[in-house]
Amino acid sequence: MNNIAINTFRELLRNRILTVILLFACVLIGFSLVLASLSLGETKRLVVDFGLAMIEIGGLIAVIFVGGQILFKEIEGRTIYLILSKPIARKDYILGKFLWFWAIILLLVAFQGLVLSGLIAFQGIAFDPLVLVAVGAIAMKLLLVFAIILFFSTFSSPLLSILFTLGVYIASHSVTGVLDMALRNENMGLVYLSKFLMALFPQFEALNMAKNTLGTPVGLASSFYAVNFGTAVAYLAVILIATSVIFEYKKFENA
């Protein structure tokens, strides 16, 4: 597994698409200064919220268009046949790919987080520790997105994997709002459907910490964040186990 992980890490570091995505995301984060200059008394909120949104969007693009190709490239290039012919467990292969792509994503998110922190300091905004919590939540969310697209990649084409993953991403952000609407309208059928979808999909909205920055005491919110991160880790474990099981029994020609 170590060789797979190291090779994956080196390959991703040389990926020019990731470099372009990182630079583009940093430029967009910097664009928050332009927007802040046009705001009236909302500079703090705008810089932080826009910066965090750009970090998530940049990471999402990287996961979707780079992470979604990891398995497909080796299957298409037939290098996976050589790898699986060696005494390597398939679950170790999946885990190696997963861990080191996540390491790359963490580096991307951390770098963008430093850029955002620099902008916050440049604007003279008092730094809120919850910004770090929000950046960590984005990293966790991207980790889940990558696990999901890796899961779909084991049995579908890259295009379908991207579409399925985007569908899960949108649904995971929307289901909480649907439940609130159903409760207000006392539509019990929609309430039960929403609760089922909340159990089926990860709770991305619960990891949306940007709305809590610059105003929520860390002490009061820490247990809430711990529950959200714990739930995300549990969902991640389930997805990885399911991915490993499917990949274990997947048939490859010449493998």
N, C-alpha and C positions, 0 to 999 in steps of 0.2 A: 504493500500500500504506500510506503514511503516514496518509492520511485515514481509511482503514478502521481502522487501528490506534488512532488517536486517538479516533475515534467510539466504538469498542468500549470503550476505557478509560473514557471519560466515562460511557457507559451503565452500565457495571459499577459505577463509583463511586457512582452514584445508586441502585443496586439495594438495596432495603430488606432483601431476603432475606439478602444477604451480611452486612449490618450485624447482623441478628438472629443469624445463625450465629456471627459473631465474638464478640458479647457472650455468647452461650450457651457457647461454647468457653472464654472467659476465666473465666466463673463456674465451669465444671467444673475448670479448672486451679486456681482458688482453693480448690476443695473438697478438694484434696490436703492442705491445712493441717488440715482436720477429720480426715481419715484418718490424718495423721501423728500427731495428738494421741492417737489410739487405738492406735498401733503401739508395739511394745516393742523399742527399739533398732534399728529399721529406718527411721527418719525420712528419712535421706538417700536411700536407695533408693526409698522410696515416693513422695516428693515428685517426684524426677526422672522415674522411670518413669511414674507416673500423669500427670504434666504433659506428657511427650512423647506419651503415648498420646492425650491429649485434643487436642493440637495436630494429630495425624494424623487423628483422627476428625472434628474440625471442618473441616479442609481437605478431607477426603474427601466430606463432606456438601455442601460448597460446589461442588466439582468435579462431583459427580453431578447435583445438582439445579439448578445454575445453568449450569455449563459444558455439560451435556447438552442445554440448550435453545437454545444460541447459534445454531446453524444452523437449527433447526426454527422458531424465532420469525421469522426473516427469510424463510424459505420460506412459512410460514403467512401472514405479513403481506404477502407478495408484494414486499417491498422488495428482495429479492435479484434480481428481474428488472430493476429499475432499475439496480442496481449492475453486473450483468453485461452490461448494454447499453452500458456505458462501456468505454473502452480499458484495462481492467484484467485482467491475467492471473489466471486462477483460482487458480493456485498462490500468487500474491501475496495474494489474498483469504484463503485458508486460513492463510497464514503470518501475516498481519496479525491475524486473529482469535486465533491461537494465542499469539503473542508477548505481546499485551496482556492476555489473560486470565491468562497466566502471571505477568505483572507484578502483577496484582491478588492472585493466590495468594501470591506472594512477600511482598507487603505484609501479608497476613493472617498468614502463618507468622512473619514477622519481628516483628510486633506481639505475637503470642502468645509468641514466644520471649523478648521483653523482659519480659512478664508473668511467665513462668516464672523468668527470671533474677532478677527482683525478689523472688519468693517464696524462691528459694534463698538470696539474701542476707538476707532477713528471718529465715529459719530458722538463720542463722549457719553455713550449709554452705559449705565451701571450694569455690569454683567450679572445675569440671573443664572444660578446653577441649574435651573430647570431647562435652560437651553441645551445643556449637555445631556439631560435626560431625554429631551426631544430628539436630539441627534442619535442617541442610543436606540430610541424607539424606531426611528427610521431604519437604522441598521438591522434591527430585528425584523421589521416588516419586509425589507428587501431579502433577508435570509429566508423568510417564509415564501416569498414570491419565487425565489430560485428553487427551493425545494419543490414547489408546486409545478414549475415548468419542467424540472428534471423528472418528476413523476409522469407528466403527460408525454415527455419525450421518449419514455420507454415503450410506448405502444402507439404513438401517432407521429405524423410528419411535423417538421419544424413550424410550418404555417399553422396547422391545427393546434399545435402546442401553444403557440403565441396567442391565438384566438381564445382557446380555453382558459389560459392563464389570465388574460385581460378580463375575460368574463368573470372569473373568480375574484379578481382584484376589485372590479366595479361592484359586484354583488356584496363583497365583504365590507365595502364602505357604505353601502346603501341600506343594508338589511336593518340596521339600528333605527334609521329614519322611518323605514316602512313600519317597524314595530310601534314606534311612537305614534305614527299616524293612525294605525289600527286601534291602538288603545284609546286615542282621543275620540275616534268614531265608534268605539265599542263594537268593532267588527271582529268577533271571536274567531271566525274562520281564518281571517288574515293574521290574527294574533298567533294562532297555532302554527300557521305556515311560516311566519316570521321566526318564531322560536325554533322551528325545525331547521330553517336555513342558518340561524345563528349557531346551532349545534354542528351543522355540516361545514360551514365556511369559517375561516379564521376571523377573529374580531379585529379587523384593521382599524376601525374607527376608535376602538379602545386604545390603540397605540398612537392615535393622533394627539400628541402631547403639545402641539404648537399652540392650541387655544389656551393652555394653562400657563404658558410662559409669561414672565413679567407681571406677576401678580399673585400667584398661588404659593403659599409657604411650603417649602420642601417637606418639613416635618409632618404637616397635615396630609400631604398627598402621597407620602412614601409607601404606605400600605396599599393604597389604590394602585400605584404603579407596580408594586411587587406582584399583586394578583394578576394584573394584565400581562406582565412579562412571563409569569409562571404559566398562564394559560397558553401563551404563544409558544413556549418551549414544549409543552405537552402536545400541542397540535403538530409542531415540527417533528417531534419524535414519531408520531403516528404516520406522518407523510413519508418520512425516511424509511420506516419499516415497510410500508406498503410499496415504496419504490424498489427496495431491495428484493422483496418477494417477487414482484413482477419481473424484474430484471433477471432473477435467478432462474426463472422458467422460460425466459424469452429464447426463442430459437434463432440462431444465426447460422447461415450457410458457412460451411468450412470451419465453424468454431467448435 
